[in-house]
Amino acid sequence: MFDFLKKKVQSFTEKIKNVIEKKEEKLGKKPIAEGKPAEEIPEIKQKPQIEKEIEEKAKESEAEEETVSQEIPESIVEIKRTKDLRVKEEDKRELKAKKSLKTTLISVFAKEVKIEEADVKDFLFEFELAMLESDVEQDTAKAIIENIRKELVGKKASKKTGLSEFLKQEIKNSLKKVMQVPELNFWKIASEKKPLKVMFLGPNGAGKTTTIAKLAHLMQKKGKKVILASSDTFRAGSIEQIEKHAEKLGIRVVKHNYGADPAAVAFDAVKAAEAGKADAVFIDTAGRQETNKNLMQELKKIARVIKPDLKIYVGESFTGQALLQQAREFDKEIGIDGFILTKIDTDAKGGTAISLLYKLKKPIIFIGTGQGYEDLIEFKPEFIIDRIV
């Protein structure tokens, strides 16, 4: 998964690494004498001694300027001054040469280069285009690029620090900043509410019903009792589908006939959960597009009737910009507390999750990584970051 963006990150880091290494190589091979590279000059081994000589010469030069005695005749003084000036010029040339050598030696020994704006400008442009191809939304891509620029430009790097790891860490830091959202601890909320009322929203075919079953299985593993509400009374086969999952898991389902009021089903399920001392009630709703106003009104009615503790949007991770647009409209109409992204194991690009977090500032709570009941895990930004960097 995320192979496309992973390759682009690798390509980007390799290009920047090459730029830094070339700058470092140029610095390390700066000629000092007779056209030889710095590392071939024997004086490099005598760096401490050279520095000492430079300091002594500087002190001698300063002292000589104050030692001309006024008792010596002017003609002799002039001769001495002329001679001294000639000697001083020679000393200054020698001092300047050694100072230049000292500066070069320090650069060679430091073997660090400063990353400039010009070093990364073209590559950042290329990387931004790559992210757009990876389903990263435009504003999100720009924010990532700006963070990377801030992290890299002005920093000093060298081979000693491990350029590849250095660059990858800076990109990771940038992605973490963009993916930062307010935390939502599902298990903490579940421990504080009884029964926990969760309403699941999303488009057709996103895997909502299967995801509900997976989350119910996780609750069971923690010793929690769950009741399911089949409030999707619109789609043919929806009731049978949730009943099949419930049978496998040993969970009760509250249902009405097809065409019944979804809000009434949800209401009955909550009452059953309260009477049966269940820990949670999960309400399945009919899939719908954000443009269907009548069905959106239906969701609002369910929310008014049961007052859910959480409204979770379930979407396919690989649908890119379409998912972002749908989720934005659902949030505007109903209000979303968090996301569950399904089929993330089939997502070759990886940009959708990053964009969701940055644009909507709502947490991704869980991600579906396969078809089994065990294939639902809590989401951490590192899940994305570590797979593309």
WODA-V562342 format. One record per residue. RES is the residue in one letter. BURIAL is + if it has 24 or more other ideal C-beta (glycine too) atoms within 12 Angstrom, else -. Layout:
RES | BURIAL
RES | BURIAL
//
This chain:
M | +
F | +
D | -
F | +
L | +
K | +
K | -
K | +
V | +
Q | -
S | -
F | +
T | +
E | -
K | +
I | +
K | +
N | -
V | +
I | +
E | +
K | -
K | +
E | +
E | -
K | -
L | +
G | +
K | -
K | +
P | -
I | +
A | -
E | -
G | -
K | -
P | -
A | +
E | -
E | -
I | +
P | -
E | +
I | +
K | -
Q | -
K | +
P | -
Q | -
I | +
E | -
K | -
E | -
I | +
E | -
E | -
K | +
A | -
K | -
E | -
S | +
E | -
A | -
E | -
E | -
E | -
T | -
V | -
S | -
Q | -
E | -
I | -
P | -
E | -
S | -
I | -
V | -
E | -
I | -
K | -
R | -
T | -
K | -
D | -
L | -
R | -
V | -
K | -
E | -
E | -
D | +
K | -
R | -
E | -
L | +
K | -
A | -
K | +
K | -
S | -
L | +
K | +
T | -
T | +
L | +
I | -
S | +
V | +
F | -
A | -
K | +
E | -
V | +
K | -
I | +
E | -
E | -
A | -
D | +
V | +
K | -
D | -
F | +
L | +
F | -
E | -
F | +
E | +
L | -
A | +
M | +
L | +
E | -
S | +
D | +
V | +
E | +
Q | -
D | -
T | +
A | +
K | +
A | +
I | +
I | +
E | -
N | +
I | +
R | +
K | -
E | +
L | +
V | +
G | -
K | +
K | -
A | +
S | +
K | -
K | -
T | -
G | -
L | +
S | +
E | -
F | +
L | +
K | +
Q | +
E | +
I | +
K | +
N | +
S | +
L | +
K | +
K | +
V | +
M | +
Q | -
V | +
P | -
E | -
L | +
N | -
F | +
W | -
K | -
I | +
A | +
S | -
E | -
K | +
K | -
P | +
L | +
K | +
V | +
M | +
F | +
L | +
G | +
P | +
N | +
G | -
A | +
G | +
K | +
T | +
T | +
T | +
I | +
A | +
K | +
L | +
A | +
H | +
L | +
M | +
Q | +
K | -
K | -
G | -
K | +
K | +
V | +
I | +
L | +
A | +
S | +
S | +
D | +
T | +
F | +
R | +
A | -
G | -
S | +
I | +
E | -
Q | +
I | +
E | -
K | -
H | +
A | +
E | -
K | -
L | +
G | -
I | +
R | +
V | +
V | +
K | +
H | +
N | -
Y | -
G | -
A | +
D | -
P | +
A | +
A | +
V | +
A | +
F | +
D | +
A | +
V | +
K | -
A | +
A | +
E | -
A | -
G | -
K | -
A | +
D | +
A | +
V | +
F | +
I | +
D | +
T | +
A | +
G | +
R | +
Q | -
E | +
T | -
N | -
K | -
N | -
L | +
M | +
Q | -
E | +
L | +
K | +
K | +
I | +
A | +
R | -
V | +
I | +
K | -
P | +
D | +
L | +
K | +
I | +
Y | +
V | +
G | +
E | +
S | +
F | +
T | +
G | +
Q | +
A | +
L | +
L | +
Q | +
Q | +
A | +
R | +
E | +
F | +
D | +
K | -
E | +
I | +
G | +
I | +
D | +
G | +
F | +
I | +
L | +
T | +
K | +
I | +
D | +
T | +
D | +
A | +
K | +
G | +
G | +
T | +
A | +
I | +
S | +
L | +
L | +
Y | +
K | +
L | +
K | +
K | +
P | +
I | +
I | +
F | +
I | +
G | +
T | +
G | -
Q | -
G | -
Y | +
E | -
D | +
L | +
I | +
E | +
F | +
K | -
P | +
E | -
F | +
I | +
I | +
D | -
R | +
I | +
V | +
//
